[in-house]
Amino acid sequence: MFSGAHGQRQATIALARMNAANNNQPIAHLLNPTMNNPASGFANPAETWNQRFDRADYLFGTTPNAYLVSKAALLAPGQRALLVADGEGRNSVWCAQQGLQVDAFDLSPVAVEKAHSLARESGASVDFTVAGIEDWPWTPDRYDVVIAIFIQFAPPALRAKIFAGCIRTLKPGGLLLVQGYTPKQLEFKTGGPPLAEHLYTEQMLRTAFAGLEILECNEYEAEIHEGSGHAGMSALIGLVARKPVR
Ligand SMILES: C[S@@+](CC[C@H](N)C(=O)[O-])C[C@H]1O[C@@H](n2cnc3c(N)ncnc32)[C@H](O)[C@@H]1O
């Protein structure tokens, strides 16, 4: 009934729908139990993201984010890295290709399935998990590097919990890398959420990460081409910060 990669994704969604019907639950709940959390920005975030990712190509492309690549010199083989809300795997796969030991998670089973395919095709090894960020354990002092690229689905209260989790899960001396859009992106409209409260400013990030040593926190404009999801002149912000050694 289902064939090829697209067919497999259809099968993932169909199975979730069938299980939902059998258990008299909304499909969204089965795809992820936290999905009806209104703090996630959509009524059914997993369903919404699954539908966005249910396409033959990669919504955000297969090449890694340019800001992340520009920080390659800060990364070293053997480091343990966490890729937060990693989507279809472009950034986690690149990190694995740099020799890092990579864990990655995302809410969308469809995205994670595509990420598995990308890793397989690239000969990269990534430990992928389907998980809502609300459920991620943020194990203390576990990672040398935490990478959060375009995770602006979170409104302020959830964002504060995510940022606290990122700090907690970094080892002392570990590095945090963040890329996002600034409010000026509402004029460019070339990607990102159309919600001002989800966007980052330099002051916001400097305040949120005041407990870290901020190595860089810059707002800038650049043209980016990350699939059809992020395409064109964009108002961006990048942060690099180090967790102090106790
Ligand atoms: C703009 S995409 C960015 C994906 C990836 N970081 C990248 O740069 O290619 C945002 C990602 O957040 C994921 N997401 C949305 N809500 C989430 C949640 N509550 N928990 C975990 N991931 C979530 C989506 O599935 C999507 O993959």
The ligand as an SDF file (V2000), in Angstrom:
LIG
                    3D

 27 29  0  0  0  0  0  0  0  0999 V2000
   11.9570   25.4850   12.2040 C   0  0  0  0  0  0  0  0  0  0  0  0
   12.1050   23.7720   12.5110 S   0  0  0  0  0  0  0  0  0  0  0  0
   13.8650   23.6470   12.7480 C   0  0  0  0  0  0  0  0  0  0  0  0
   14.3760   22.2540   12.6730 C   0  0  0  0  0  0  0  0  0  0  0  0
   15.9160   22.1360   12.8060 C   0  0  0  0  0  0  0  0  0  0  0  0
   16.3810   22.6460   14.0780 N   0  0  0  0  0  0  0  0  0  0  0  0
   16.6060   22.8010   11.6800 C   0  0  0  0  0  0  0  0  0  0  0  0
   17.1980   23.8910   11.8950 O   0  0  0  0  0  0  0  0  0  0  0  0
   16.5820   22.2660   10.5630 O   0  0  0  0  0  0  0  0  0  0  0  0
   11.4630   23.6270   14.1600 C   0  0  0  0  0  0  0  0  0  0  0  0
   11.4430   22.1860   14.6710 C   0  0  0  0  0  0  0  0  0  0  0  0
   10.9000   22.1650   15.9850 O   0  0  0  0  0  0  0  0  0  0  0  0
   10.1630   20.9640   16.1420 C   0  0  0  0  0  0  0  0  0  0  0  0
    9.2300   21.1580   17.2620 N   0  0  0  0  0  0  0  0  0  0  0  0
    8.1350   21.9420   17.3100 C   0  0  0  0  0  0  0  0  0  0  0  0
    7.5560   21.8690   18.5120 N   0  0  0  0  0  0  0  0  0  0  0  0
    8.3080   21.0040   19.2490 C   0  0  0  0  0  0  0  0  0  0  0  0
    8.2400   20.5030   20.5770 C   0  0  0  0  0  0  0  0  0  0  0  0
    7.2570   20.8740   21.4000 N   0  0  0  0  0  0  0  0  0  0  0  0
    9.1840   19.6320   20.9910 N   0  0  0  0  0  0  0  0  0  0  0  0
   10.1870   19.2460   20.1650 C   0  0  0  0  0  0  0  0  0  0  0  0
   10.3120   19.6870   18.9000 N   0  0  0  0  0  0  0  0  0  0  0  0
    9.3880   20.5560   18.4460 C   0  0  0  0  0  0  0  0  0  0  0  0
    9.4800   20.7780   14.8100 C   0  0  0  0  0  0  0  0  0  0  0  0
    9.0680   19.4580   14.5870 O   0  0  0  0  0  0  0  0  0  0  0  0
   10.5910   21.2360   13.8590 C   0  0  0  0  0  0  0  0  0  0  0  0
   11.3830   20.1510   13.4580 O   0  0  0  0  0  0  0  0  0  0  0  0
  1  2  1  0
  2  3  1  0
  2 10  1  0
  3  4  1  0
  4  5  1  0
  5  6  1  0
  5  7  1  0
  7  8  2  0
  7  9  1  0
 10 11  1  0
 11 12  1  0
 11 26  1  0
 12 13  1  0
 13 14  1  0
 13 24  1  0
 14 15  1  0
 14 23  1  0
 15 16  2  0
 16 17  1  0
 17 18  1  0
 17 23  2  0
 18 19  1  0
 18 20  2  0
 20 21  1  0
 21 22  2  0
 22 23  1  0
 24 25  1  0
 24 26  1  0
 26 27  1  0
M  CHG  2   2   1   9  -1
M  END
$$$$
